[in-house]
Amino acid sequence: MKKKSVAVAYPTIPIIFLGGINPDRTPLYDTMGLAVTSSDEETRTETTVEVSKSANDIDVKFSINGKKISGLRGQQIIKAIRSFLSQNNISANITIKSNNYRMFSGSSDSGLAAVFTALNDVFELNFTKTDLLKHSMKGSESAGRSLYGGLTLTKASTKPPTVAQLASEKDLEKIRLFSVPFYYKSRISADEIHSGIVTNPNFQERVNKIPEWVDKILTSLKNKDYISLLKVAEENIRNAHELLEEVNLPVRKQEMMYLCEDVEKMRERKLEAYFLIGGGNLVTIATLDEYAEEIAKFLSSKNWEFYNFKVASAPKIIKSII
């Protein structure tokens, strides 16, 4: 057992939008996601797990950005950590400090991935990502996206769900991302999205079409046709947001819709640009190297604030103290 471990993990954005979960937080259908970070990799979650001493019981103190973790999601995360330790016959006093840096969306995914990566290291368990997945997903239904990095597929049909990395950050280095944050005072929570989208009468039609979208993306990936991949991803994400808007849960507020319209204007100019939007106040515009410079100029001409992003790796241990 070590005294301290520090892990970094990266947030994620959807490729197949996850909307609707079971009571145990597992997805209702297969989903895909992309781990992302800024070009300098400063957009990240950095989590420190420190073991102060051995104990006869499990005591977990957990803070995020300096504030004690709270709420239902906080309770679920603490429960997942305690279960993880208990199943491995570990009793200890643990202090967890998690900090998000230059994060705009997807922090719950990177947060859970970083926590269990650090726990695995500090207790020298040498578990695989598959071992860690079932615990991390109890706190975040899409944590596997960050845990595996790159482009991932989460299979909901298997029990428990499985995650596979379809392409690494190196495989997808030609994909360029421009992330545009919106500073709204409030946002719709993930749980509101999950409970709301399933009430749309057309939700089952979306579920029925998921295998088709997944197959198209897999084919595009196999052929290294990344433009077709991004085109299908936008189609899927647009569908999810339209379903949400139809039940009065609009994630895409008016300013975000203006940017979506500008993405369509880019395509009218033969610039291959596609929008990817999760549940937060962030629009990510995806393209390839060859179009990136012109797209950046277009965004600047429209006075959009953007950050250069790229596909990110799996979590990393950056410090261990024995």
C-alpha positions in Angstrom: 0.0 0.0 0.0 1.2 3.5 -0.9 0.7 6.7 1.0 -0.6 8.8 -1.9 -1.5 8.5 -5.6 -2.4 11.3 -8.0 -4.3 10.5 -11.3 -5.4 12.6 -14.2 -8.3 11.8 -16.4 -10.0 13.6 -19.3 -13.6 14.6 -19.8 -15.8 13.1 -22.6 -18.3 14.2 -25.2 -20.9 12.0 -26.9 -20.7 10.3 -30.3 -23.8 8.3 -29.6 -25.7 10.4 -27.1 -26.6 8.6 -23.8 -30.1 9.5 -22.8 -32.0 7.1 -20.4 -30.6 4.8 -17.7 -31.7 1.9 -15.6 -32.0 2.3 -11.8 -28.4 1.0 -11.3 -27.2 3.8 -13.7 -26.4 1.5 -16.6 -27.4 2.7 -20.1 -30.6 1.6 -21.8 -28.8 1.2 -25.1 -25.3 1.1 -26.7 -23.5 4.4 -26.6 -20.3 5.9 -27.9 -18.1 8.6 -26.5 -14.9 10.5 -27.1 -12.4 11.5 -24.4 -11.1 15.0 -25.1 -8.7 17.6 -23.7 -7.2 20.9 -24.7 -4.2 20.9 -27.0 -1.9 21.4 -24.0 -3.8 18.7 -22.0 -4.6 21.3 -19.3 -8.3 20.4 -19.4 -8.4 17.5 -17.0 -9.5 16.2 -13.7 -6.7 15.7 -11.2 -7.5 13.5 -8.3 -5.3 12.8 -5.2 -6.0 9.8 -3.0 -4.2 9.8 0.3 -4.2 7.0 2.9 -3.5 8.5 6.3 -3.4 5.3 8.3 -4.8 1.8 8.6 -8.1 1.5 10.4 -10.7 -1.1 11.5 -13.3 0.6 9.3 -13.6 2.6 6.1 -13.6 6.3 6.4 -13.8 8.3 3.1 -13.5 12.1 3.0 -14.1 13.4 -0.5 -14.0 17.0 -1.9 -14.4 18.4 -5.4 -12.8 21.7 -6.1 -12.4 22.3 -2.4 -16.0 21.5 -1.5 -17.3 18.4 0.3 -19.1 16.1 -2.1 -22.9 16.1 -1.5 -26.3 15.3 -3.0 -27.6 12.0 -4.4 -24.7 11.7 -6.9 -22.2 12.3 -4.0 -23.8 9.6 -2.0 -23.7 7.2 -4.9 -20.0 7.9 -5.4 -19.1 7.4 -1.8 -21.1 4.2 -1.7 -19.2 3.0 -4.8 -15.9 3.7 -3.2 -16.8 2.0 0.0 -18.1 -1.0 -1.9 -14.8 -1.2 -3.9 -12.7 -1.1 -0.7 -14.9 -3.6 1.2 -14.9 -6.1 -1.6 -11.1 -6.0 -1.5 -11.0 -6.3 2.3 -9.5 -2.9 2.7 -10.0 -0.8 5.8 -8.5 2.6 5.8 -8.9 6.3 6.4 -8.9 7.9 2.9 -8.9 11.5 1.8 -9.8 12.2 -1.8 -9.3 15.6 -3.3 -10.5 16.1 -6.9 -10.0 19.2 -8.9 -11.2 20.1 -12.4 -9.1 22.3 -14.5 -10.4 24.3 -17.5 -13.3 21.9 -17.6 -16.5 22.8 -19.4 -18.4 19.5 -19.6 -18.0 15.8 -18.9 -16.4 16.2 -15.5 -18.3 13.3 -13.8 -16.8 10.8 -16.3 -13.3 12.0 -15.8 -13.8 12.3 -12.0 -14.9 8.7 -11.5 -12.2 7.4 -13.9 -9.5 9.4 -12.0 -10.8 8.2 -8.6 -10.7 4.5 -9.3 -7.4 4.8 -11.3 -5.8 6.4 -8.2 -7.4 3.9 -5.8 -6.1 1.0 -7.9 -2.6 2.5 -7.7 -2.5 3.5 -4.1 -3.6 0.1 -2.9 -1.4 -1.6 -5.5 -4.3 -3.8 -6.7 -3.2 -4.1 -10.4 -6.8 -4.3 -11.5 -7.6 -4.1 -15.2 -9.9 -1.4 -16.6 -12.6 -4.0 -16.8 -12.3 -4.6 -13.1 -12.5 -0.8 -12.4 -15.4 -0.2 -14.8 -18.2 -1.7 -12.8 -17.3 0.4 -9.8 -16.8 3.7 -11.7 -20.1 3.4 -13.5 -21.9 3.3 -10.2 -21.0 7.0 -9.8 -21.2 8.0 -13.5 -23.1 6.0 -16.2 -20.6 7.0 -18.9 -17.3 6.9 -16.8 -16.1 4.1 -19.1 -15.5 6.7 -21.8 -12.9 8.4 -19.8 -11.5 5.3 -18.2 -10.6 3.8 -21.6 -9.9 7.0 -23.4 -10.0 7.7 -27.1 -13.2 6.6 -28.9 -15.2 4.0 -27.0 -18.3 1.8 -27.4 -20.3 0.9 -24.3 -22.4 -2.2 -24.8 -25.6 -2.1 -22.8 -26.7 -5.6 -23.9 -24.1 -7.3 -21.7 -24.6 -7.6 -18.0 -22.8 -5.8 -16.6 -22.1 -3.4 -19.5 -18.8 -3.6 -21.2 -16.6 -0.9 -22.7 -14.2 -1.2 -25.6 -11.8 1.4 -27.0 -12.4 1.4 -30.7 -9.6 3.9 -31.5 -6.9 5.6 -29.4 -6.0 9.2 -29.3 -3.1 8.4 -31.7 -5.5 6.7 -34.2 -7.6 9.9 -34.2 -4.9 12.5 -34.2 -6.3 13.9 -37.5 -9.5 14.9 -35.8 -9.5 18.5 -34.7 -11.9 19.9 -32.1 -13.0 23.4 -31.3 -14.8 23.7 -28.0 -17.1 26.6 -27.5 -18.3 27.2 -23.9 -21.5 29.0 -23.0 -21.8 30.5 -19.5 -25.4 30.0 -18.6 -26.2 30.3 -14.9 -28.1 27.0 -14.9 -28.1 23.7 -16.8 -30.2 20.6 -17.0 -28.7 17.8 -15.0 -27.8 14.4 -16.4 -30.5 12.8 -14.2 -33.1 15.3 -15.6 -32.1 14.3 -19.1 -32.3 10.6 -18.4 -35.7 10.8 -16.8 -37.1 13.3 -19.3 -36.1 11.9 -22.7 -37.8 8.6 -22.1 -41.1 10.4 -21.8 -41.0 11.4 -25.4 -43.4 9.2 -27.4 -40.6 8.9 -30.1 -38.0 7.7 -27.7 -38.5 4.0 -28.7 -37.9 5.0 -32.3 -34.6 6.4 -31.3 -33.7 3.2 -29.4 -34.6 1.1 -32.4 -32.3 3.1 -34.6 -29.3 3.0 -32.3 -27.8 -0.2 -33.9 -28.0 1.4 -37.3 -26.1 4.5 -36.1 -23.5 2.3 -34.3 -23.0 0.1 -37.4 -22.5 3.2 -39.6 -19.9 4.6 -37.2 -18.1 1.3 -36.9 -17.9 1.0 -40.7 -16.7 4.6 -41.1 -14.0 3.9 -38.5 -12.9 0.7 -40.2 -12.6 2.6 -43.5 -10.9 5.6 -41.7 -13.7 7.7 -43.1 -13.7 10.2 -40.2 -16.0 12.7 -42.0 -18.7 10.0 -42.3 -18.2 9.1 -38.7 -18.7 12.7 -37.6 -21.7 13.1 -39.9 -23.5 10.2 -38.2 -22.5 11.4 -34.8 -24.1 14.8 -35.4 -27.2 13.1 -36.8 -27.6 11.0 -33.6 -26.9 13.9 -31.3 -29.3 16.2 -33.1 -32.0 13.5 -32.7 -31.4 13.3 -29.0 -31.6 17.0 -28.5 -34.7 17.3 -30.6 -36.4 14.7 -28.4 -35.4 16.7 -25.3 -36.7 19.9 -26.8 -40.0 18.3 -27.5 -40.5 17.5 -23.8 -39.5 21.0 -22.8 -35.9 20.1 -21.7 -33.8 22.2 -24.1 -30.1 21.8 -23.5 -29.4 23.8 -26.7 -30.4 27.3 -25.7 -30.7 30.0 -28.2 -27.1 31.1 -28.5 -26.0 27.4 -28.9 -28.6 27.1 -31.7 -27.0 30.1 -33.4 -23.7 28.3 -33.4 -25.3 25.1 -34.8 -26.6 27.2 -37.6 -23.1 28.6 -38.2 -21.8 25.0 -38.4 -24.3 24.4 -41.2 -23.1 27.6 -42.9 -19.6 26.2 -42.8 -20.7 23.1 -44.7 -22.3 25.3 -47.3 -18.8 26.7 -47.8 -17.5 23.1 -48.2 -15.9 23.1 -44.8 -16.5 19.7 -43.2 -17.6 20.7 -39.7 -20.0 18.9 -37.3 -21.4 19.7 -33.9 -21.2 17.4 -30.9 -23.2 18.4 -27.8 -23.7 16.6 -24.5 -25.8 17.7 -21.6 -23.7 20.6 -20.6 -23.2 24.2 -21.8 -20.6 23.3 -24.4 -20.7 22.9 -28.2 -17.7 21.0 -29.7 -17.2 21.4 -33.4 -15.4 18.5 -34.9 -13.4 18.4 -38.2 -10.2 17.2 -39.7 -6.7 18.8 -40.0 -7.3 20.0 -43.5 -10.3 22.1 -42.6 -9.2 23.3 -39.2 -7.5 26.6 -40.2 -10.5 27.8 -42.2 -12.9 26.8 -39.5 -10.9 28.7 -36.9 -11.0 31.8 -39.1 -14.8 31.4 -39.6 -15.4 31.1 -35.8 -13.3 34.1 -35.2 -15.1 36.1 -37.8 -18.4 35.4 -36.0 -16.8 36.3 -32.6 -17.2 32.8 -31.1 -14.9 32.1 -28.2 -13.3 28.7 -28.7 -10.6 26.4 -27.4 -8.5 24.1 -29.5 -9.1 20.5 -28.3 -8.0 17.0 -29.3 -8.9 13.4 -28.6 -7.5 12.4 -25.2 -5.9 9.3 -23.7 -6.9 7.0 -20.8 -6.1 8.2 -17.3 -2.5 8.5 -16.1 -0.8 8.2 -12.7 1.3 11.3 -12.4 2.6 10.8 -8.8 2.9 8.0 -6.4 4.4 8.2 -2.9 5.3 5.0 -1.1 
